[in-house]
């Protein structure tokens, strides 16, 4: 593997960073809101699943206990 000196490395890093397409403020805001919405929906889903499993187990334990 060929070794590059630090100056070449920095030049290569700068050229690669220049190729990056940075998101706009609106895109960042929209994706952030979407993440919060999906996290909330996921939390609600798992809370309902937990409630259902807990109720089911309590019902089974009340029948046999």
C-alpha positions in Angstrom: 0.0 0.0 0.0 1.4 3.4 -1.0 2.0 5.9 1.8 1.0 9.5 1.4 2.6 12.3 3.2 0.6 14.5 5.6 0.3 17.4 3.0 -1.1 15.1 0.4 -3.5 13.6 2.9 -4.8 17.1 3.9 -5.3 18.0 0.2 -7.2 14.8 -0.5 -9.4 15.3 2.6 -10.2 18.9 1.5 -11.0 17.8 -2.1 -13.4 15.0 -0.7 -15.1 17.4 1.7 -15.7 19.8 -1.2 -17.7 17.1 -2.9 -20.1 16.8 0.0 -23.6 18.1 -0.7 -24.7 19.7 2.6 -28.4 19.7 3.4 -30.3 22.9 3.5 -31.8 24.3 6.8 -35.3 23.2 5.6 -34.1 19.7 4.9 -32.5 19.4 8.3 -35.6 20.7 10.0 -37.9 18.4 8.1 -35.8 15.3 8.8 -35.5 16.2 12.5 -39.3 16.6 12.8 -39.7 13.2 11.0 -37.3 11.6 13.4 -39.2 12.9 16.4 -42.6 11.8 14.9 -41.3 8.3 14.2 -39.7 8.1 17.7 -43.1 9.1 19.3 -45.0 6.6 17.1 -42.6 3.8 18.0 -42.8 4.6 21.7 -46.6 4.6 21.5 -46.6 1.3 19.7 -44.3 -0.4 22.2 -46.2 1.0 25.1 -49.4 -0.5 23.7 -47.7 -3.8 23.0 -46.4 -3.8 26.6 -49.8 -3.0 27.9 -51.3 -5.8 25.9 -48.8 -8.4 27.0 -49.1 -7.3 30.6 -52.9 -7.5 30.5 -52.7 -10.9 28.8 -50.3 -12.3 31.4 -52.4 -10.9 34.2 -55.5 -12.6 32.8 -53.7 -15.9 32.4 -52.2 -15.7 35.9 -55.7 -14.8 37.4 -57.2 -17.8 35.7 -54.6 -20.2 37.1 -53.7 -18.4 40.3 
